[in-house]
Amino acid sequence: IAIDYSSAGNIGGIFDMNNRSWSKEMMEEMGIPLSMMPEKIVESTDIVGRLTKEAAVELGLSEGMPVIASGIDSGAANIGLGVFEPGVYAAAIGTSMCAALVSDKPVKGKDLIVWPYLYDAKKLSYYFAGGATAGAIVKWFRQTMCQFEVEVEKSGGKNAYDVLNEQAETIPVGSEG
């Protein structure tokens, strides 16, 4: 039915950031028919429909409840952090890491991902760089390097993550160089 600007901008190569619309030229070049894309590109807060009776029953919600477009997850996280103005930098760290600058001016930088921001998407852009291993690297380290701590946890001992945190606290700032 519709897609919000931030989600459209996240579809690499076929969204024209300057015109805030699908790039017919790029879609043609990539062999993607325009008919495959949502016709309406809307603000994240726009109501795009109403909850049907069937969906309301299944979800335990009220029929007719507004359904909004929503937006891309990392941008939504920044809205949750209270980022509504240009010039604000925010980082959301979980399994991965999303670091972003909200701007009302063009920002050029190597390896940045750019899409319209969830708030005021026609004026603001979200300049994003990320890391795929923020929290995931800790899990990988625990699973790969800490079999002893994991076995102790399995036999009723202290949580392996807690043990790792306690050990990390003993290392001087700067990780000994």
Contacts in CASP RR format, 6 or more apart in sequence:
PFRMAT RR
TARGET T0000
AUTHOR 0000-0000-0000
METHOD contacts of the structure
MODEL  1
IAIDYSSAGNIGGIFDMNNRSWSKEMMEEMGIPLSMMPEKIVESTDIVGR
LTKEAAVELGLSEGMPVIASGIDSGAANIGLGVFEPGVYAAAIGTSMCAA
LVSDKPVKGKDLIVWPYLYDAKKLSYYFAGGATAGAIVKWFRQTMCQFEV
EVEKSGGKNAYDVLNEQAETIPVGSEG
1 38 0 8 1.000
1 40 0 8 1.000
1 48 0 8 1.000
1 49 0 8 1.000
2 38 0 8 1.000
2 39 0 8 1.000
2 40 0 8 1.000
2 41 0 8 1.000
2 42 0 8 1.000
2 46 0 8 1.000
2 48 0 8 1.000
2 69 0 8 1.000
3 37 0 8 1.000
3 38 0 8 1.000
3 40 0 8 1.000
3 41 0 8 1.000
3 42 0 8 1.000
3 69 0 8 1.000
4 41 0 8 1.000
4 42 0 8 1.000
4 43 0 8 1.000
4 44 0 8 1.000
4 46 0 8 1.000
4 69 0 8 1.000
4 70 0 8 1.000
4 71 0 8 1.000
4 72 0 8 1.000
4 118 0 8 1.000
4 121 0 8 1.000
5 20 0 8 1.000
5 41 0 8 1.000
5 42 0 8 1.000
5 43 0 8 1.000
5 44 0 8 1.000
5 115 0 8 1.000
5 116 0 8 1.000
5 121 0 8 1.000
5 122 0 8 1.000
6 44 0 8 1.000
6 71 0 8 1.000
6 72 0 8 1.000
6 75 0 8 1.000
6 115 0 8 1.000
6 116 0 8 1.000
6 117 0 8 1.000
6 118 0 8 1.000
6 121 0 8 1.000
6 126 0 8 1.000
7 69 0 8 1.000
7 70 0 8 1.000
7 71 0 8 1.000
7 72 0 8 1.000
8 15 0 8 1.000
8 22 0 8 1.000
8 38 0 8 1.000
8 41 0 8 1.000
8 115 0 8 1.000
8 116 0 8 1.000
9 15 0 8 1.000
9 17 0 8 1.000
9 115 0 8 1.000
9 116 0 8 1.000
10 72 0 8 1.000
10 113 0 8 1.000
10 115 0 8 1.000
13 23 0 8 1.000
13 26 0 8 1.000
13 30 0 8 1.000
14 22 0 8 1.000
14 23 0 8 1.000
14 26 0 8 1.000
14 27 0 8 1.000
14 30 0 8 1.000
14 32 0 8 1.000
14 37 0 8 1.000
15 21 0 8 1.000
15 22 0 8 1.000
15 23 0 8 1.000
15 115 0 8 1.000
16 22 0 8 1.000
16 23 0 8 1.000
16 26 0 8 1.000
17 114 0 8 1.000
17 115 0 8 1.000
17 116 0 8 1.000
17 125 0 8 1.000
20 41 0 8 1.000
20 116 0 8 1.000
20 121 0 8 1.000
20 122 0 8 1.000
21 41 0 8 1.000
22 34 0 8 1.000
22 37 0 8 1.000
22 41 0 8 1.000
24 34 0 8 1.000
27 33 0 8 1.000
27 34 0 8 1.000
27 37 0 8 1.000
40 48 0 8 1.000
42 48 0 8 1.000
42 69 0 8 1.000
43 69 0 8 1.000
43 120 0 8 1.000
43 121 0 8 1.000
43 122 0 8 1.000
44 68 0 8 1.000
44 69 0 8 1.000
44 70 0 8 1.000
44 71 0 8 1.000
44 76 0 8 1.000
44 118 0 8 1.000
44 119 0 8 1.000
44 121 0 8 1.000
45 68 0 8 1.000
45 69 0 8 1.000
46 68 0 8 1.000
46 69 0 8 1.000
47 66 0 8 1.000
47 67 0 8 1.000
47 68 0 8 1.000
48 67 0 8 1.000
48 68 0 8 1.000
48 69 0 8 1.000
49 66 0 8 1.000
49 67 0 8 1.000
50 63 0 8 1.000
50 64 0 8 1.000
50 65 0 8 1.000
50 66 0 8 1.000
50 67 0 8 1.000
51 59 0 8 1.000
51 61 0 8 1.000
51 62 0 8 1.000
51 63 0 8 1.000
51 64 0 8 1.000
51 65 0 8 1.000
51 66 0 8 1.000
51 67 0 8 1.000
52 63 0 8 1.000
52 64 0 8 1.000
53 63 0 8 1.000
55 61 0 8 1.000
56 62 0 8 1.000
56 63 0 8 1.000
56 64 0 8 1.000
56 65 0 8 1.000
70 76 0 8 1.000
71 118 0 8 1.000
72 115 0 8 1.000
72 118 0 8 1.000
74 92 0 8 1.000
74 98 0 8 1.000
74 100 0 8 1.000
74 128 0 8 1.000
75 98 0 8 1.000
75 100 0 8 1.000
75 117 0 8 1.000
75 118 0 8 1.000
75 126 0 8 1.000
76 118 0 8 1.000
77 90 0 8 1.000
77 92 0 8 1.000
77 98 0 8 1.000
78 90 0 8 1.000
78 92 0 8 1.000
78 100 0 8 1.000
78 102 0 8 1.000
78 117 0 8 1.000
78 118 0 8 1.000
78 126 0 8 1.000
79 118 0 8 1.000
79 119 0 8 1.000
81 90 0 8 1.000
81 92 0 8 1.000
83 90 0 8 1.000
83 102 0 8 1.000
83 119 0 8 1.000
84 119 0 8 1.000
84 120 0 8 1.000
85 102 0 8 1.000
86 102 0 8 1.000
86 103 0 8 1.000
86 104 0 8 1.000
86 105 0 8 1.000
86 124 0 8 1.000
87 101 0 8 1.000
87 102 0 8 1.000
87 103 0 8 1.000
88 101 0 8 1.000
88 102 0 8 1.000
89 99 0 8 1.000
89 100 0 8 1.000
89 101 0 8 1.000
89 102 0 8 1.000
90 99 0 8 1.000
90 100 0 8 1.000
90 102 0 8 1.000
91 97 0 8 1.000
91 98 0 8 1.000
91 99 0 8 1.000
91 100 0 8 1.000
92 98 0 8 1.000
93 134 0 8 1.000
93 135 0 8 1.000
94 134 0 8 1.000
94 135 0 8 1.000
95 134 0 8 1.000
95 135 0 8 1.000
95 136 0 8 1.000
96 130 0 8 1.000
96 131 0 8 1.000
96 132 0 8 1.000
96 133 0 8 1.000
96 134 0 8 1.000
96 135 0 8 1.000
96 136 0 8 1.000
97 130 0 8 1.000
97 131 0 8 1.000
97 134 0 8 1.000
97 135 0 8 1.000
98 128 0 8 1.000
98 130 0 8 1.000
98 131 0 8 1.000
99 128 0 8 1.000
99 129 0 8 1.000
99 130 0 8 1.000
100 126 0 8 1.000
100 127 0 8 1.000
100 128 0 8 1.000
100 129 0 8 1.000
101 107 0 8 1.000
101 126 0 8 1.000
101 127 0 8 1.000
102 117 0 8 1.000
102 124 0 8 1.000
102 125 0 8 1.000
102 126 0 8 1.000
102 127 0 8 1.000
103 124 0 8 1.000
103 125 0 8 1.000
103 127 0 8 1.000
104 123 0 8 1.000
104 124 0 8 1.000
104 125 0 8 1.000
106 125 0 8 1.000
107 114 0 8 1.000
107 125 0 8 1.000
107 127 0 8 1.000
109 127 0 8 1.000
111 129 0 8 1.000
112 127 0 8 1.000
112 128 0 8 1.000
112 129 0 8 1.000
113 127 0 8 1.000
113 128 0 8 1.000
113 129 0 8 1.000
113 130 0 8 1.000
114 125 0 8 1.000
114 126 0 8 1.000
114 127 0 8 1.000
114 128 0 8 1.000
115 125 0 8 1.000
115 126 0 8 1.000
115 128 0 8 1.000
116 122 0 8 1.000
116 124 0 8 1.000
116 125 0 8 1.000
116 126 0 8 1.000
117 124 0 8 1.000
117 125 0 8 1.000
117 126 0 8 1.000
118 126 0 8 1.000
133 140 0 8 1.000
138 161 0 8 1.000
138 164 0 8 1.000
141 164 0 8 1.000
142 149 0 8 1.000
142 150 0 8 1.000
142 160 0 8 1.000
142 161 0 8 1.000
142 164 0 8 1.000
143 150 0 8 1.000
146 160 0 8 1.000
146 163 0 8 1.000
146 164 0 8 1.000
149 160 0 8 1.000
149 163 0 8 1.000
149 164 0 8 1.000
150 160 0 8 1.000
152 158 0 8 1.000
152 160 0 8 1.000
152 163 0 8 1.000
153 159 0 8 1.000
153 160 0 8 1.000
153 163 0 8 1.000
END
